Amino acid sequence: MSFSSFSEFLAMGGHGLYVWLSYGLGVAVILINLVLPWLQRNRLLAEQKRRLRREEGVQ
């Protein structure tokens, strides 16, 4: 498929909304799948450090 202008490329023959929305949702899902586990890992490590400090203080 060949486009004569950039605006025609963005319009995708009248299907641009659906095409770009699906790309956007795909990128959003990928980013969520990368960011949430990273945040969860950081939270877990911080919690474990707090627990370890608390247990060392008791002994």
N, CA, C and O atoms as a Tripos MOL2 file, in Angstrom:
@<TRIPOS>MOLECULE
protein
  236   235    59     0     0
PROTEIN
NO_CHARGES

@<TRIPOS>ATOM
      1 N           0.8460   -1.1670    0.0000 N.3       1 MET1
      2 CA          0.0000    0.0000    0.0000 C.3       1 MET1
      3 C           0.8950    1.2350    0.0000 C.2       1 MET1
      4 O           1.8160    1.3540    0.8080 O.2       1 MET1
      5 N           0.6150    2.1220   -0.8940 N.am      2 SER2
      6 CA          1.4150    3.3310   -1.0480 C.3       2 SER2
      7 C           0.5440    4.5510   -0.7640 C.2       2 SER2
      8 O          -0.6130    4.6160   -1.1810 O.2       2 SER2
      9 N           1.1180    5.5150   -0.0480 N.am      3 PHE3
     10 CA          0.3900    6.7280    0.3050 C.3       3 PHE3
     11 C           1.0720    7.9160   -0.3540 C.2       3 PHE3
     12 O           2.3000    7.9790   -0.4160 O.2       3 PHE3
     13 N           0.2750    8.8560   -0.8440 N.am      4 SER4
     14 CA          0.8370   10.0110   -1.5380 C.3       4 SER4
     15 C           1.1940   11.1510   -0.5890 C.2       4 SER4
     16 O           1.9450   12.0500   -0.9670 O.2       4 SER4
     17 N           0.6680   11.1320    0.6420 N.am      5 SER5
     18 CA          0.9930   12.1830    1.6090 C.3       5 SER5
     19 C           0.9560   11.6060    3.0240 C.2       5 SER5
     20 O           0.4260   10.5210    3.2640 O.2       5 SER5
     21 N           1.5320   12.3650    3.9440 N.am      6 PHE6
     22 CA          1.5670   11.9110    5.3300 C.3       6 PHE6
     23 C           0.1680   11.8800    5.9350 C.2       6 PHE6
     24 O          -0.1510   10.9720    6.7020 O.2       6 PHE6
     25 N          -0.6630   12.8490    5.6030 N.am      7 SER7
     26 CA         -2.0280   12.8640    6.1420 C.3       7 SER7
     27 C          -2.8330   11.6790    5.6150 C.2       7 SER7
     28 O          -3.6790   11.1390    6.3270 O.2       7 SER7
     29 N          -2.5780   11.2770    4.3890 N.am      8 GLU8
     30 CA         -3.2380   10.1030    3.8320 C.3       8 GLU8
     31 C          -2.7540    8.8390    4.5660 C.2       8 GLU8
     32 O          -3.5250    7.9080    4.8020 O.2       8 GLU8
     33 N          -1.4800    8.8320    4.9150 N.am      9 PHE9
     34 CA         -0.9290    7.7180    5.6930 C.3       9 PHE9
     35 C          -1.6140    7.6310    7.0590 C.2       9 PHE9
     36 O          -1.9780    6.5440    7.5070 O.2       9 PHE9
     37 N          -1.7880    8.7790    7.7180 N.am     10 LEU10
     38 CA         -2.4310    8.7800    9.0330 C.3      10 LEU10
     39 C          -3.9040    8.3670    8.9420 C.2      10 LEU10
     40 O          -4.4280    7.7240    9.8510 O.2      10 LEU10
     41 N          -4.5620    8.7370    7.8480 N.am     11 ALA11
     42 CA         -5.9750    8.4000    7.6780 C.3      11 ALA11
     43 C          -6.1630    6.9210    7.3500 C.2      11 ALA11
     44 O          -7.2370    6.3720    7.5980 O.2      11 ALA11
     45 N          -5.1530    6.2750    6.8060 N.am     12 MET12
     46 CA         -5.1910    4.8510    6.4720 C.3      12 MET12
     47 C          -6.4470    4.4640    5.6920 C.2      12 MET12
     48 O          -7.0960    3.4620    5.9940 O.2      12 MET12
     49 N          -6.7670    5.2530    4.7140 N.am     13 GLY13
     50 CA         -7.9170    4.9330    3.8700 C.3      13 GLY13
     51 C          -9.2390    4.9550    4.6240 C.2      13 GLY13
     52 O         -10.1520    4.1960    4.2990 O.2      13 GLY13
     53 N          -9.3460    5.8160    5.6220 N.am     14 GLY14
     54 CA        -10.5790    5.9110    6.3910 C.3      14 GLY14
     55 C         -10.5920    5.0230    7.6260 C.2      14 GLY14
     56 O         -11.5400    5.0750    8.4110 O.2      14 GLY14
     57 N          -9.5570    4.2060    7.8120 N.am     15 HIS15
     58 CA         -9.4950    3.3010    8.9580 C.3      15 HIS15
     59 C          -8.4350    3.7240    9.9700 C.2      15 HIS15
     60 O          -8.0750    2.9490   10.8570 O.2      15 HIS15
     61 N          -7.9420    4.9360    9.8410 N.am     16 GLY16
     62 CA         -6.8620    5.4190   10.7020 C.3      16 GLY16
     63 C          -7.1880    5.3750   12.1790 C.2      16 GLY16
     64 O          -6.3380    5.0020   12.9870 O.2      16 GLY16
     65 N          -8.4030    5.7490   12.5470 N.am     17 LEU17
     66 CA         -8.7890    5.7400   13.9590 C.3      17 LEU17
     67 C          -8.5990    4.3500   14.5520 C.2      17 LEU17
     68 O          -8.0190    4.2080   15.6280 O.2      17 LEU17
     69 N          -9.0780    3.3370   13.8660 N.am     18 TYR18
     70 CA         -8.9920    1.9720   14.3790 C.3      18 TYR18
     71 C          -7.5600    1.4600   14.3760 C.2      18 TYR18
     72 O          -7.1260    0.7940   15.3160 O.2      18 TYR18
     73 N          -6.8280    1.7760   13.3090 N.am     19 VAL19
     74 CA         -5.4390    1.3190   13.2000 C.3      19 VAL19
     75 C          -4.5950    1.9290   14.3030 C.2      19 VAL19
     76 O          -3.8950    1.2030   15.0100 O.2      19 VAL19
     77 N          -4.6420    3.2560   14.4700 N.am     20 TRP20
     78 CA         -3.7930    3.9170   15.4520 C.3      20 TRP20
     79 C          -4.2490    3.6380   16.8750 C.2      20 TRP20
     80 O          -3.4260    3.5910   17.7900 O.2      20 TRP20
     81 N          -5.5510    3.4520   17.0730 N.am     21 LEU21
     82 CA         -6.0510    3.0890   18.3850 C.3      21 LEU21
     83 C          -5.5480    1.7030   18.7830 C.2      21 LEU21
     84 O          -5.1620    1.4860   19.9310 O.2      21 LEU21
     85 N          -5.5530    0.7740   17.8390 N.am     22 SER22
     86 CA         -5.0680   -0.5700   18.1540 C.3      22 SER22
     87 C          -3.5610   -0.5580   18.4180 C.2      22 SER22
     88 O          -3.0900   -1.2770   19.2990 O.2      22 SER22
     89 N          -2.8060    0.2340   17.6790 N.am     23 TYR23
     90 CA         -1.3700    0.3690   17.9610 C.3      23 TYR23
     91 C          -1.1610    0.9810   19.3460 C.2      23 TYR23
     92 O          -0.3130    0.5180   20.1100 O.2      23 TYR23
     93 N          -1.9210    2.0040   19.6630 N.am     24 GLY24
     94 CA         -1.7920    2.6530   20.9620 C.3      24 GLY24
     95 C          -2.1300    1.7190   22.1100 C.2      24 GLY24
     96 O          -1.4250    1.6830   23.1180 O.2      24 GLY24
     97 N          -3.2100    0.9640   21.9570 N.am     25 LEU25
     98 CA         -3.5770    0.0110   23.0050 C.3      25 LEU25
     99 C          -2.5290   -1.0850   23.1420 C.2      25 LEU25
    100 O          -2.2270   -1.5240   24.2520 O.2      25 LEU25
    101 N          -1.9810   -1.5240   22.0260 N.am     26 GLY26
    102 CA         -0.9250   -2.5420   22.0660 C.3      26 GLY26
    103 C           0.3040   -2.0430   22.8120 C.2      26 GLY26
    104 O           0.8670   -2.7580   23.6410 O.2      26 GLY26
    105 N           0.7190   -0.8170   22.5170 N.am     27 VAL27
    106 CA          1.8780   -0.2240   23.2040 C.3      27 VAL27
    107 C           1.5740   -0.0350   24.6860 C.2      27 VAL27
    108 O           2.4420   -0.2670   25.5270 O.2      27 VAL27
    109 N           0.3550    0.3820   25.0170 N.am     28 ALA28
    110 CA         -0.0330    0.5740   26.4200 C.3      28 ALA28
    111 C           0.0260   -0.7500   27.1820 C.2      28 ALA28
    112 O           0.5150   -0.7860   28.3110 O.2      28 ALA28
    113 N          -0.4580   -1.8190   26.5920 N.am     29 VAL29
    114 CA         -0.4260   -3.1300   27.2420 C.3      29 VAL29
    115 C           1.0170   -3.5840   27.4580 C.2      29 VAL29
    116 O           1.3530   -4.1060   28.5210 O.2      29 VAL29
    117 N           1.8610   -3.3870   26.4610 N.am     30 ILE30
    118 CA          3.2700   -3.7660   26.5950 C.3      30 ILE30
    119 C           3.9350   -2.9610   27.7050 C.2      30 ILE30
    120 O           4.6700   -3.5260   28.5150 O.2      30 ILE30
    121 N           3.6920   -1.6560   27.7600 N.am     31 LEU31
    122 CA          4.2800   -0.8240   28.8070 C.3      31 LEU31
    123 C           3.7870   -1.2390   30.1940 C.2      31 LEU31
    124 O           4.5650   -1.2880   31.1460 O.2      31 LEU31
    125 N           2.5030   -1.5350   30.3000 N.am     32 ILE32
    126 CA          1.9610   -1.9860   31.5860 C.3      32 ILE32
    127 C           2.6180   -3.2910   32.0110 C.2      32 ILE32
    128 O           2.9380   -3.4780   33.1850 O.2      32 ILE32
    129 N           2.8210   -4.1990   31.0470 N.am     33 ASN33
    130 CA          3.4590   -5.4720   31.3540 C.3      33 ASN33
    131 C           4.9280   -5.3210   31.7220 C.2      33 ASN33
    132 O           5.5000   -6.2190   32.3390 O.2      33 ASN33
    133 N           5.5380   -4.2260   31.3640 N.am     34 LEU34
    134 CA          6.9240   -3.9710   31.7600 C.3      34 LEU34
    135 C           7.0120   -3.2100   33.0750 C.2      34 LEU34
    136 O           7.8580   -3.5220   33.9120 O.2      34 LEU34
    137 N           6.1570   -2.2250   33.2670 N.am     35 VAL35
    138 CA          6.2590   -1.3270   34.4160 C.3      35 VAL35
    139 C           5.7080   -1.9510   35.6980 C.2      35 VAL35
    140 O           6.3450   -1.8440   36.7460 O.2      35 VAL35
    141 N           4.5520   -2.5930   35.6440 N.am     36 LEU36
    142 CA          3.9430   -3.1220   36.8670 C.3      36 LEU36
    143 C           4.8210   -4.1530   37.5770 C.2      36 LEU36
    144 O           4.9840   -4.0500   38.7930 O.2      36 LEU36
    145 N           5.3950   -5.1370   36.8880 N.am     37 PRO37
    146 CA          6.2830   -6.0640   37.6090 C.3      37 PRO37
    147 C           7.5120   -5.3680   38.1900 C.2      37 PRO37
    148 O           7.9830   -5.7460   39.2630 O.2      37 PRO37
    149 N           8.0280   -4.3720   37.5070 N.am     38 TRP38
    150 CA          9.1830   -3.6290   38.0160 C.3      38 TRP38
    151 C           8.8210   -2.9040   39.3060 C.2      38 TRP38
    152 O           9.5890   -2.9240   40.2670 O.2      38 TRP38
    153 N           7.6410   -2.2580   39.3320 N.am     39 LEU39
    154 CA          7.1910   -1.5750   40.5410 C.3      39 LEU39
    155 C           6.9230   -2.5690   41.6700 C.2      39 LEU39
    156 O           7.2460   -2.3090   42.8290 O.2      39 LEU39
    157 N           6.3360   -3.6980   41.3190 N.am     40 GLN40
    158 CA          6.0390   -4.7260   42.3170 C.3      40 GLN40
    159 C           7.3390   -5.2850   42.9060 C.2      40 GLN40
    160 O           7.4100   -5.5460   44.1070 O.2      40 GLN40
    161 N           8.3480   -5.4670   42.0860 N.am     41 ARG41
    162 CA          9.6410   -5.9630   42.5490 C.3      41 ARG41
    163 C          10.2710   -4.9640   43.5180 C.2      41 ARG41
    164 O          10.7860   -5.3520   44.5670 O.2      41 ARG41
    165 N          10.2290   -3.6840   43.1680 N.am     42 ASN42
    166 CA         10.7890   -2.6560   44.0450 C.3      42 ASN42
    167 C          10.0620   -2.6140   45.3810 C.2      42 ASN42
    168 O          10.6910   -2.4800   46.4310 O.2      42 ASN42
    169 N           8.7330   -2.7280   45.3450 N.am     43 ARG43
    170 CA          7.9520   -2.7500   46.5760 C.3      43 ARG43
    171 C           8.3070   -3.9620   47.4340 C.2      43 ARG43
    172 O           8.4430   -3.8430   48.6510 O.2      43 ARG43
    173 N           8.4550   -5.1190   46.8080 N.am     44 LEU44
    174 CA          8.8010   -6.3320   47.5330 C.3      44 LEU44
    175 C          10.1840   -6.2180   48.1720 C.2      44 LEU44
    176 O          10.3650   -6.5930   49.3300 O.2      44 LEU44
    177 N          11.1520   -5.7070   47.4270 N.am     45 LEU45
    178 CA         12.4990   -5.5480   47.9750 C.3      45 LEU45
    179 C          12.5110   -4.5810   49.1530 C.2      45 LEU45
    180 O          13.1810   -4.8310   50.1540 O.2      45 LEU45
    181 N          11.7760   -3.4810   49.0390 N.am     46 ALA46
    182 CA         11.7080   -2.5170   50.1390 C.3      46 ALA46
    183 C          11.0440   -3.1490   51.3600 C.2      46 ALA46
    184 O          11.4860   -2.9330   52.4890 O.2      46 ALA46
    185 N          10.0070   -3.9150   51.1420 N.am     47 GLU47
    186 CA          9.3220   -4.5860   52.2490 C.3      47 GLU47
    187 C          10.2450   -5.6040   52.9210 C.2      47 GLU47
    188 O          10.2750   -5.7040   54.1480 O.2      47 GLU47
    189 N          10.9810   -6.3420   52.1330 N.am     48 GLN48
    190 CA         11.9080   -7.3270   52.6970 C.3      48 GLN48
    191 C          13.0290   -6.6510   53.4900 C.2      48 GLN48
    192 O          13.4400   -7.1520   54.5370 O.2      48 GLN48
    193 N          13.5200   -5.5220   52.9930 N.am     49 LYS49
    194 CA         14.5550   -4.7800   53.7240 C.3      49 LYS49
    195 C          14.0190   -4.2890   55.0610 C.2      49 LYS49
    196 O          14.7120   -4.3770   56.0740 O.2      49 LYS49
    197 N          12.7840   -3.7690   55.0760 N.am     50 ARG50
    198 CA         12.1690   -3.3070   56.3260 C.3      50 ARG50
    199 C          11.9860   -4.4620   57.3030 C.2      50 ARG50
    200 O          12.2550   -4.3230   58.4960 O.2      50 ARG50
    201 N          11.5320   -5.5940   56.7940 N.am     51 ARG51
    202 CA         11.3220   -6.7680   57.6400 C.3      51 ARG51
    203 C          12.6440   -7.2540   58.2170 C.2      51 ARG51
    204 O          12.7160   -7.5970   59.3970 O.2      51 ARG51
    205 N          13.6840   -7.2850   57.4020 N.am     52 LEU52
    206 CA         14.9930   -7.7310   57.8630 C.3      52 LEU52
    207 C          15.5430   -6.7960   58.9360 C.2      52 LEU52
    208 O          16.0750   -7.2550   59.9470 O.2      52 LEU52
    209 N          15.4160   -5.4910   58.7200 N.am     53 ARG53
    210 CA         15.8700   -4.5200   59.7260 C.3      53 ARG53
    211 C          15.0940   -4.6790   61.0260 C.2      53 ARG53
    212 O          15.6690   -4.5930   62.1110 O.2      53 ARG53
    213 N          13.7880   -4.9110   60.9180 N.am     54 ARG54
    214 CA         12.9470   -5.0750   62.0890 C.3      54 ARG54
    215 C          13.3450   -6.3410   62.8580 C.2      54 ARG54
    216 O          13.4180   -6.3170   64.0870 O.2      54 ARG54
    217 N          13.6030   -7.4460   62.1470 N.am     55 GLU55
    218 CA         13.9840   -8.6970   62.7930 C.3      55 GLU55
    219 C          15.3760   -8.5950   63.4220 C.2      55 GLU55
    220 O          15.6170   -9.1610   64.4890 O.2      55 GLU55
    221 N          16.2720   -7.8920   62.7800 N.am     56 GLU56
    222 CA         17.6210   -7.7320   63.3450 C.3      56 GLU56
    223 C          17.5760   -6.8680   64.5980 C.2      56 GLU56
    224 O          18.3740   -7.0750   65.5120 O.2      56 GLU56
    225 N          16.6870   -5.9320   64.6590 N.am     57 GLY57
    226 CA         16.5540   -5.0640   65.8180 C.3      57 GLY57
    227 C          15.9870   -5.7800   67.0300 C.2      57 GLY57
    228 O          16.2890   -5.4050   68.1630 O.2      57 GLY57
    229 N          15.1650   -6.8110   66.8140 N.am     58 VAL58
    230 CA         14.5300   -7.5500   67.9020 C.3      58 VAL58
    231 C          15.5460   -8.4150   68.6150 C.2      58 VAL58
    232 O          15.4650   -8.5560   69.8350 O.2      58 VAL58
    233 N          16.4940   -8.9960   67.9120 N.am     59 GLN59
    234 CA         17.4520   -9.9440   68.5000 C.3      59 GLN59
    235 C          18.4530   -9.2980   69.3730 C.2      59 GLN59
    236 O          19.3160   -9.9770   69.9300 O.2      59 GLN59
@<TRIPOS>BOND
     1     1     2 1
     2     2     3 1
     3     3     4 2
     4     3     5 am
     5     5     6 1
     6     6     7 1
     7     7     8 2
     8     7     9 am
     9     9    10 1
    10    10    11 1
    11    11    12 2
    12    11    13 am
    13    13    14 1
    14    14    15 1
    15    15    16 2
    16    15    17 am
    17    17    18 1
    18    18    19 1
    19    19    20 2
    20    19    21 am
    21    21    22 1
    22    22    23 1
    23    23    24 2
    24    23    25 am
    25    25    26 1
    26    26    27 1
    27    27    28 2
    28    27    29 am
    29    29    30 1
    30    30    31 1
    31    31    32 2
    32    31    33 am
    33    33    34 1
    34    34    35 1
    35    35    36 2
    36    35    37 am
    37    37    38 1
    38    38    39 1
    39    39    40 2
    40    39    41 am
    41    41    42 1
    42    42    43 1
    43    43    44 2
    44    43    45 am
    45    45    46 1
    46    46    47 1
    47    47    48 2
    48    47    49 am
    49    49    50 1
    50    50    51 1
    51    51    52 2
    52    51    53 am
    53    53    54 1
    54    54    55 1
    55    55    56 2
    56    55    57 am
    57    57    58 1
    58    58    59 1
    59    59    60 2
    60    59    61 am
    61    61    62 1
    62    62    63 1
    63    63    64 2
    64    63    65 am
    65    65    66 1
    66    66    67 1
    67    67    68 2
    68    67    69 am
    69    69    70 1
    70    70    71 1
    71    71    72 2
    72    71    73 am
    73    73    74 1
    74    74    75 1
    75    75    76 2
    76    75    77 am
    77    77    78 1
    78    78    79 1
    79    79    80 2
    80    79    81 am
    81    81    82 1
    82    82    83 1
    83    83    84 2
    84    83    85 am
    85    85    86 1
    86    86    87 1
    87    87    88 2
    88    87    89 am
    89    89    90 1
    90    90    91 1
    91    91    92 2
    92    91    93 am
    93    93    94 1
    94    94    95 1
    95    95    96 2
    96    95    97 am
    97    97    98 1
    98    98    99 1
    99    99   100 2
   100    99   101 am
   101   101   102 1
   102   102   103 1
   103   103   104 2
   104   103   105 am
   105   105   106 1
   106   106   107 1
   107   107   108 2
   108   107   109 am
   109   109   110 1
   110   110   111 1
   111   111   112 2
   112   111   113 am
   113   113   114 1
   114   114   115 1
   115   115   116 2
   116   115   117 am
   117   117   118 1
   118   118   119 1
   119   119   120 2
   120   119   121 am
   121   121   122 1
   122   122   123 1
   123   123   124 2
   124   123   125 am
   125   125   126 1
   126   126   127 1
   127   127   128 2
   128   127   129 am
   129   129   130 1
   130   130   131 1
   131   131   132 2
   132   131   133 am
   133   133   134 1
   134   134   135 1
   135   135   136 2
   136   135   137 am
   137   137   138 1
   138   138   139 1
   139   139   140 2
   140   139   141 am
   141   141   142 1
   142   142   143 1
   143   143   144 2
   144   143   145 am
   145   145   146 1
   146   146   147 1
   147   147   148 2
   148   147   149 am
   149   149   150 1
   150   150   151 1
   151   151   152 2
   152   151   153 am
   153   153   154 1
   154   154   155 1
   155   155   156 2
   156   155   157 am
   157   157   158 1
   158   158   159 1
   159   159   160 2
   160   159   161 am
   161   161   162 1
   162   162   163 1
   163   163   164 2
   164   163   165 am
   165   165   166 1
   166   166   167 1
   167   167   168 2
   168   167   169 am
   169   169   170 1
   170   170   171 1
   171   171   172 2
   172   171   173 am
   173   173   174 1
   174   174   175 1
   175   175   176 2
   176   175   177 am
   177   177   178 1
   178   178   179 1
   179   179   180 2
   180   179   181 am
   181   181   182 1
   182   182   183 1
   183   183   184 2
   184   183   185 am
   185   185   186 1
   186   186   187 1
   187   187   188 2
   188   187   189 am
   189   189   190 1
   190   190   191 1
   191   191   192 2
   192   191   193 am
   193   193   194 1
   194   194   195 1
   195   195   196 2
   196   195   197 am
   197   197   198 1
   198   198   199 1
   199   199   200 2
   200   199   201 am
   201   201   202 1
   202   202   203 1
   203   203   204 2
   204   203   205 am
   205   205   206 1
   206   206   207 1
   207   207   208 2
   208   207   209 am
   209   209   210 1
   210   210   211 1
   211   211   212 2
   212   211   213 am
   213   213   214 1
   214   214   215 1
   215   215   216 2
   216   215   217 am
   217   217   218 1
   218   218   219 1
   219   219   220 2
   220   219   221 am
   221   221   222 1
   222   222   223 1
   223   223   224 2
   224   223   225 am
   225   225   226 1
   226   226   227 1
   227   227   228 2
   228   227   229 am
   229   229   230 1
   230   230   231 1
   231   231   232 2
   232   231   233 am
   233   233   234 1
   234   234   235 1
   235   235   236 2
@<TRIPOS>SUBSTRUCTURE
     1 MET1         2 RESIDUE 1 A MET
     2 SER2         6 RESIDUE 1 A SER
     3 PHE3        10 RESIDUE 1 A PHE
     4 SER4        14 RESIDUE 1 A SER
     5 SER5        18 RESIDUE 1 A SER
     6 PHE6        22 RESIDUE 1 A PHE
     7 SER7        26 RESIDUE 1 A SER
     8 GLU8        30 RESIDUE 1 A GLU
     9 PHE9        34 RESIDUE 1 A PHE
    10 LEU10       38 RESIDUE 1 A LEU
    11 ALA11       42 RESIDUE 1 A ALA
    12 MET12       46 RESIDUE 1 A MET
    13 GLY13       50 RESIDUE 1 A GLY
    14 GLY14       54 RESIDUE 1 A GLY
    15 HIS15       58 RESIDUE 1 A HIS
    16 GLY16       62 RESIDUE 1 A GLY
    17 LEU17       66 RESIDUE 1 A LEU
    18 TYR18       70 RESIDUE 1 A TYR
    19 VAL19       74 RESIDUE 1 A VAL
    20 TRP20       78 RESIDUE 1 A TRP
    21 LEU21       82 RESIDUE 1 A LEU
    22 SER22       86 RESIDUE 1 A SER
    23 TYR23       90 RESIDUE 1 A TYR
    24 GLY24       94 RESIDUE 1 A GLY
    25 LEU25       98 RESIDUE 1 A LEU
    26 GLY26      102 RESIDUE 1 A GLY
    27 VAL27      106 RESIDUE 1 A VAL
    28 ALA28      110 RESIDUE 1 A ALA
    29 VAL29      114 RESIDUE 1 A VAL
    30 ILE30      118 RESIDUE 1 A ILE
    31 LEU31      122 RESIDUE 1 A LEU
    32 ILE32      126 RESIDUE 1 A ILE
    33 ASN33      130 RESIDUE 1 A ASN
    34 LEU34      134 RESIDUE 1 A LEU
    35 VAL35      138 RESIDUE 1 A VAL
    36 LEU36      142 RESIDUE 1 A LEU
    37 PRO37      146 RESIDUE 1 A PRO
    38 TRP38      150 RESIDUE 1 A TRP
    39 LEU39      154 RESIDUE 1 A LEU
    40 GLN40      158 RESIDUE 1 A GLN
    41 ARG41      162 RESIDUE 1 A ARG
    42 ASN42      166 RESIDUE 1 A ASN
    43 ARG43      170 RESIDUE 1 A ARG
    44 LEU44      174 RESIDUE 1 A LEU
    45 LEU45      178 RESIDUE 1 A LEU
    46 ALA46      182 RESIDUE 1 A ALA
    47 GLU47      186 RESIDUE 1 A GLU
    48 GLN48      190 RESIDUE 1 A GLN
    49 LYS49      194 RESIDUE 1 A LYS
    50 ARG50      198 RESIDUE 1 A ARG
    51 ARG51      202 RESIDUE 1 A ARG
    52 LEU52      206 RESIDUE 1 A LEU
    53 ARG53      210 RESIDUE 1 A ARG
    54 ARG54      214 RESIDUE 1 A ARG
    55 GLU55      218 RESIDUE 1 A GLU
    56 GLU56      222 RESIDUE 1 A GLU
    57 GLY57      226 RESIDUE 1 A GLY
    58 VAL58      230 RESIDUE 1 A VAL
    59 GLN59      234 RESIDUE 1 A GLN
